[in-house]
Amino acid sequence: MRFITPRGLIAVTVHDSRIASEIGRHMSAVNRFLETGDEGPLQPFVDEGIRAGQLFHPYVTDPDTLVRLAHAGEVSFEDLYALTTGEHK
């Protein structure tokens, strides 16, 4: 799946459907914020994140960072799933 970091989108391998759902909820919250300016949906993700392998990736919730990423074209909601070897949409 694609995951938002302060530097842009990365692909993370997720083996747990609960984590995949949580990432999806975060992406929805980011989308809502970018469309409306409402920061409320981002609040459950403050100081939270996911573990992918040995790495911890915090959820991006800073409004300025999210706006910067959106303006740079780094945040796209058309394709949440990364196409990598062995993975399918």
N, C-alpha and C positions, 0 to 999 in steps of 0.2 A: 504494500500500500504506500501511497504517498503520505508524507508527514511534513508539516511546516516547521522549519527551524528559523532562527533569526537571519540566516544566510539564504534561505529559500527552501524549496521542496527537496526532500530526499526520499529515496525508496527504503522502506523498512520491511523486513520479513516478519509477518505476524502469524503465529501458530495457534492463537486463541481467539475464538469468535467474539468473546467479551471485549478484548482489547481492540479488535477491529471495529466493533460497534462504538467503542469509546472514541476512537480516532474519527470515525464518521460523525459523531455528535460534536466533536471539537470543530471539524471542518464546517459543519452546519452553523455552529455558533459564530465562527469567523465570517462566514458568508453573510449571516444576518447582521453582524456588526458592520461589515463593509457596505451593505445595502442601506442600512438605516441609521448607523451611528450609535445604536443601542449596545452598550458594553455589558449589560446584564447577562446575556447568555454566555459570556466569557468567564464570568465569576467562578463557576464550579471547577474551572481548569487552572485557576491561579495556584501556583506552587505545586502543581501536579504534573505528571508525565508518564512515559512508558519506558519499559526496559526492553531493548532489542538486543539479544545476545548479552554481551558484557557492558553495553553502553546504556546510559540513562539519557533519554531525550525529554526535556521539559516541554510542556505545551506553551506555545507562544500566545500570550494574552495581552501584551503591551500594545495599546492602540496605535501609537506612533510607528512601531515596528511593522504592524500589520498593514497600515496604510502605505508605508514605504515599500513593502513587498508587493502590494497590489499595484502600485504605480510602476514598479519595475517589471511587472508581468510575471512575477514569481508565484502568485497564488492563482490557481486555476481549479475550478470545481467541475470541469467537464470530464476529467479522468482522475478519479481517486486512486486507481490501481496502476502500479508501474508494470510495464511489460518487461520482464526479465526472464532469463533462461529458466524454464521449468515452471513458470507461473502463467496462468491464463486469466483472462477477464472473467 
